[in-house]
């Protein structure tokens, strides 16, 4: 049984939608950073931050394979059960008129904020569907530009943020030599460009 403070920390962690998505993915099988990034269409940097937080809280454990890829596992299965029980016979205390006014104003503000949040979530879900659709189209059309999953791994990482070679090494499962070779090919093909020691998708500079 968890103590009150532990429950609060767990609820804070699970309050983030992407962390819940990562947990659901790891329920299926252990995964490494790039795999999670590709499956959930999240930036490798964001995935690493979520994984490190959950590892510090001992929700996850990790180990490296022979290719230096760090696999993450669930250390515990997580089940959250919330029971709501209505209390009968509860009489609300009497309040002064100014308290009623503030209470009503707060309720109205809460309603507006919830509606605004719901609209943002709807827009975010639509955007995520469009991102997944565009990513699927890129995978389908990759012939002639992207040779295999190794190139696709680099492209996905750079789709989120411009990265140096060292940063790409950190989030990639590729060796340094293979990474350099693939980056050179992608630059030659005109898919990627290098500006000030950072690699990016060609044509996105200044956007």
HELIX and SHEET records of a PDB file:
HELIX    1   1 UNK A    4  UNK A   14  1                                  11    
HELIX    2   2 UNK A   17  UNK A   28  1                                  12    
HELIX    3   3 UNK A   33  UNK A   40  1                                   8    
HELIX    4   4 UNK A   44  UNK A   56  1                                  13    
HELIX    5   5 UNK A   97  UNK A  140  1                                  44    
HELIX    6   6 UNK A  149  UNK A  160  1                                  12    
HELIX    7   7 UNK A  165  UNK A  171  1                                   7    
HELIX    8   8 UNK A  176  UNK A  188  1                                  13    
SHEET    1   A 3 UNK A  31  UNK A  32  0                                        
SHEET    2   A 3 UNK A  70  UNK A  74 -1                                        
SHEET    3   A 3 UNK A  60  UNK A  64 -1                                        
SHEET    1   B 2 UNK A 192  UNK A 195  0                                        
SHEET    2   B 2 UNK A 198  UNK A 201 -1                                        
END                                                                             
